[in-house]
Amino acid sequence: MTRPAVLAVDAGNSKTDVALVSSSGELLAWVRGGGFQPHGPKLPAAIGLLADLVAAAVRLTQDGGAPSGGAGYVAQRVSAFLAHCDLPIEQEILQTAVEARGWAPAVTVDNDTFAILRAGAGVPYGVAVVCGGGMNCVARGPDGRVARWPALGRRSGDWGGGEWLGEEVLWWAVRDEDGRGPRTLLREAVAGWYGLTDVTSVCVGFHLGHLPEERLHELVPVLFEVAGQGDAVAVSLVERLGDEVAAWAGAALGRLDWGEVSVPVVLGGGVLTGGDTRLMARIGKGLPGVDVRVLDAPPIVGSALHGLDRLGATSEAVERRLRAGFATRRPSCP
């Protein structure tokens, strides 16, 4: 078979997508696996996860045989956008690890927020703000220059993300219950969500491990629901998140030279793509006149488009074909 043009990777905290696409934008294979956790001693297992998914994608292409072209290459380019690729040292480590697999003669490794940017912007430049488990923001100018942040949590100036919001919701709910804070409907909503009699029991459940930490993010839709009822505490949290998103996007817009182009600001991650109306209105208020759009395609689309951009293969027809392929298919889960 002919070697695919791009081996595209979008590896997040909760899931990892791998795809093979042709230079004409045809989606040849798309597979999905678990979350990507490469820190420290977990790096070999994380790269092993990618390797398993790449092998599964190759098996799904045309005749399941090895691509032609020699050197054992899977594609002409690898475009891998990975969670936990925030700092230069992390990018260097992950770049080296992916290159060592020999999947392609040219390899790009960078933060997964860049995949969201390319998938949602429709052009190779713009700003992306992601709010999933945590928060991050990146920007790429028309001249290729980028702006980015460490995105290491509160220590690097961040506020927001599903886990953080869950902590905030729990904080306000328990302070209502024990008399240290104002009355809020979050108190009953939190206890009810976990099927417990009171919020203190929820706190103890997390402390003792009866409730796993990853369940904190479940409180985000609870927050939006209670804010929709006009609860002052819940509304203040939603509005603060909107202000944070707008502040980050505004800072990114101010750090690069955009010339005369219209700059898209793409919102990604489960907290933002849920489309809560109060949250979206608050973000819009903080970014007047800005082209703010919610990501409506899987981020793996951005990884694939980036690779095609680098090969000089992107055109309107190619991009339409690629997007249609992802829109009409579902990933295999080997």
C-alpha positions in Angstrom: 0.0 0.0 0.0 1.0 3.7 -0.4 2.4 5.2 2.7 -0.1 7.6 4.4 0.8 11.2 4.5 0.2 11.9 8.2 0.2 9.9 11.4 -1.9 12.1 13.6 -2.0 11.9 17.4 -4.2 13.7 19.9 -3.3 12.4 23.4 -5.2 13.8 26.3 -5.7 13.0 30.0 -8.7 10.9 29.4 -8.3 9.5 25.9 -5.8 9.1 23.1 -6.7 9.3 19.4 -4.5 8.1 16.6 -5.3 8.5 12.9 -3.7 7.8 9.5 -4.7 10.2 6.7 -3.7 10.5 3.0 -2.4 13.6 1.2 -5.9 14.0 -0.3 -7.5 14.2 3.1 -8.9 10.7 3.2 -9.3 9.2 6.7 -7.6 5.8 6.4 -7.8 4.7 10.0 -8.9 6.1 13.4 -8.4 4.4 16.7 -8.9 5.4 20.3 -7.3 4.3 23.6 -6.9 5.4 27.2 -5.4 8.6 28.6 -1.9 9.7 28.1 0.1 10.0 31.4 3.9 10.4 30.6 5.3 11.9 33.8 8.5 10.3 35.2 8.5 6.5 35.3 5.2 6.4 33.4 6.8 7.6 30.2 7.6 4.1 28.7 4.0 3.0 29.3 2.6 6.2 27.8 4.7 5.8 24.6 3.8 2.1 24.6 0.1 3.1 24.5 0.8 5.2 21.5 2.7 2.3 19.8 -0.2 -0.1 20.4 -2.6 2.4 18.8 -0.3 3.1 15.9 0.0 -0.6 15.2 -3.8 -1.0 15.4 -4.3 1.9 13.0 -1.9 0.4 10.5 -3.8 -2.9 10.7 -7.0 -1.1 9.7 -5.5 0.5 6.6 -6.3 -0.9 3.2 -4.8 -4.5 3.3 -3.4 -4.4 6.8 0.1 -4.7 5.5 3.1 -2.6 6.2 3.2 0.7 4.3 5.6 0.7 1.3 8.4 3.2 1.1 11.1 1.5 3.1 12.7 2.3 6.4 9.7 0.9 8.3 8.0 4.3 8.2 4.2 4.4 8.9 3.7 7.9 7.4 5.5 10.8 5.8 5.0 12.9 8.9 4.0 12.5 12.6 1.9 15.3 14.1 1.6 14.4 17.8 -0.1 16.8 20.1 0.1 15.6 23.7 -1.1 16.4 27.2 1.6 17.2 29.7 3.8 18.7 27.0 3.9 22.2 28.6 7.5 23.0 29.3 10.4 23.0 26.9 12.1 20.1 28.8 8.8 18.1 28.5 8.6 18.8 24.8 12.2 17.7 24.3 11.7 14.4 26.2 8.5 13.6 24.4 9.9 14.6 21.0 12.9 12.3 21.6 10.6 9.4 22.7 8.3 9.7 19.7 11.2 10.1 17.2 12.8 6.9 18.6 9.8 4.9 17.4 10.7 5.6 13.8 7.2 6.2 12.6 8.1 8.9 10.1 11.1 10.8 8.8 9.6 14.1 10.1 8.1 14.5 13.6 6.3 17.3 15.3 5.5 17.0 19.0 3.7 19.7 21.0 1.0 20.5 23.5 -2.5 19.1 22.7 -4.0 22.6 22.9 -2.5 23.3 19.4 -4.6 20.5 18.0 -7.7 22.2 19.4 -6.6 25.5 17.8 -6.1 24.0 14.3 -9.3 21.9 14.5 -11.4 24.8 15.5 -9.9 27.8 13.7 -10.2 26.6 10.1 -6.8 28.4 9.5 -3.3 27.7 10.8 -3.4 30.7 13.2 -5.5 31.9 16.1 -6.0 31.4 19.9 -7.2 28.4 21.7 -8.3 28.2 25.3 -9.0 24.7 26.7 -10.8 23.9 29.9 -11.0 20.2 30.7 -9.5 18.7 33.8 -7.3 21.8 33.9 -6.8 24.9 31.8 -4.4 26.0 29.1 -4.0 28.6 26.3 -1.9 28.8 23.2 -1.8 31.1 20.2 -0.1 30.9 16.8 0.2 34.1 14.7 0.0 34.3 10.9 3.8 34.5 10.9 4.1 31.2 12.8 5.2 32.7 16.1 3.6 31.2 19.1 2.5 32.4 22.6 2.0 29.9 25.4 2.0 29.5 29.2 3.4 27.0 31.6 -0.2 25.9 32.6 1.0 24.3 35.9 -2.1 25.2 38.0 -2.4 27.9 40.7 1.4 28.2 41.0 1.6 29.4 37.4 -1.3 31.8 37.8 -4.1 29.5 36.6 -7.7 29.2 37.9 -10.2 26.9 36.5 -10.6 23.4 35.0 -13.0 20.6 35.9 -11.1 19.4 39.0 -10.5 22.9 40.3 -14.2 23.8 39.8 -15.2 20.6 41.6 -13.0 21.6 44.6 -14.6 25.1 44.6 -18.1 23.7 44.5 -17.3 21.4 47.4 -15.6 24.2 49.3 -18.7 26.5 49.1 -21.2 23.7 49.8 -19.5 22.5 53.0 -19.1 26.0 54.3 -22.8 26.5 54.0 -23.4 23.3 55.9 -21.0 24.1 58.8 -22.0 27.8 59.1 -18.8 29.4 57.8 -20.3 30.6 54.5 -23.4 31.9 52.8 -26.5 29.8 51.9 -26.2 28.0 48.6 -28.2 25.4 46.7 -24.9 23.7 46.0 -25.2 22.2 49.5 -28.1 19.9 48.7 -27.1 19.4 45.1 -23.6 18.1 46.0 -24.9 15.7 48.7 -27.6 14.5 46.4 -25.3 13.9 43.4 -23.2 11.5 45.4 -26.2 9.9 47.1 -25.0 10.9 50.6 -26.9 12.6 53.4 -24.7 15.7 53.8 -21.7 17.4 52.2 -19.4 16.5 55.1 -19.8 12.9 54.2 -18.8 13.7 50.6 -15.6 15.4 51.9 -14.8 12.4 54.1 -15.5 10.1 51.2 -12.9 11.8 49.1 -10.4 12.0 52.0 -10.7 8.3 52.7 -10.6 7.3 49.0 -14.2 5.9 49.0 -14.8 8.5 46.3 -11.9 8.6 43.8 -10.5 12.1 43.0 -11.4 11.9 39.3 -15.1 12.1 40.4 -14.6 15.7 41.4 -15.2 16.9 37.8 -18.7 15.5 38.0 -19.6 18.6 40.0 -19.2 20.8 36.9 -22.6 20.1 35.4 -24.0 20.3 38.9 -22.5 23.8 39.2 -24.0 24.9 35.8 -27.5 23.5 36.8 -27.5 25.3 40.1 -26.3 28.5 38.5 -29.2 28.2 36.1 -31.5 28.5 39.1 -29.9 31.8 40.0 -27.9 30.7 43.0 -25.5 33.6 43.8 -22.6 31.4 44.8 -22.9 29.2 41.7 -23.4 32.2 39.4 -20.2 33.8 40.8 -18.1 30.7 40.1 -19.4 30.5 36.5 -18.8 34.1 35.9 -15.3 33.9 37.3 -14.5 31.0 35.0 -15.8 33.1 32.1 -13.6 36.0 33.1 -10.6 33.7 33.3 -11.2 32.4 29.8 -11.6 35.9 28.5 -8.5 37.1 30.3 -6.3 34.3 28.9 -7.6 34.8 25.4 -7.1 38.6 25.7 -3.5 38.1 26.9 -2.8 35.8 24.0 -4.2 38.3 21.5 -2.0 41.0 22.9 1.2 38.9 22.7 1.4 38.4 18.9 1.2 40.5 15.8 -2.0 39.7 13.9 -1.8 42.3 11.2 -5.2 42.8 9.5 -6.5 39.2 9.8 -9.6 38.3 11.8 -8.4 36.1 14.7 -10.5 33.1 15.7 -10.6 32.2 19.4 -11.4 28.6 19.9 -12.8 27.2 23.1 -12.2 23.5 23.7 -12.3 20.9 26.5 -15.4 19.4 28.1 -16.2 22.3 30.4 -16.4 24.8 27.5 -17.8 22.6 24.7 -20.8 21.9 26.9 -22.0 25.4 25.8 -23.4 26.7 29.1 -25.3 29.9 28.0 -24.3 31.9 31.1 -20.6 30.9 30.7 -20.6 31.7 27.0 -22.3 35.1 27.5 -19.7 36.0 30.2 -16.8 35.0 27.9 -18.3 37.1 25.1 -18.7 40.1 27.4 -15.0 39.9 28.1 -14.0 39.6 24.4 -16.2 42.1 22.6 -16.0 42.0 18.9 -13.8 38.9 18.9 -14.6 35.8 16.8 -15.2 33.3 19.6 -16.2 29.8 18.6 -16.7 26.5 20.4 -14.8 23.5 19.0 -17.2 21.4 17.0 -14.7 18.7 15.7 -12.5 16.2 17.5 -9.1 17.6 18.2 -7.5 14.8 16.2 -8.7 16.8 13.1 -6.3 19.5 14.1 -3.4 17.1 14.5 -4.1 15.8 11.0 -4.5 19.2 9.4 -1.2 20.4 11.0 0.6 17.5 9.3 -1.0 18.3 6.0 -0.1 21.9 6.4 3.5 21.0 6.9 3.5 18.8 3.8 1.9 21.7 1.7 -1.0 19.4 1.0 -3.9 21.4 2.6 -6.5 23.0 0.4 -10.2 23.7 0.9 -11.2 20.5 -0.8 -8.6 18.4 1.2 -9.8 20.0 4.5 -13.5 19.4 3.7 -12.8 15.8 2.9 -10.8 15.3 6.1 -13.4 16.9 8.3 -16.2 14.9 6.6 -14.3 11.7 7.2 -14.0 12.3 10.9 -17.6 13.6 11.1 -19.1 10.4 9.6 -16.9 7.8 11.3 -16.3 6.7 14.9 -13.0 5.6 16.2 -12.2 1.9 16.7 -11.2 0.9 20.2 -8.8 -2.0 19.9 
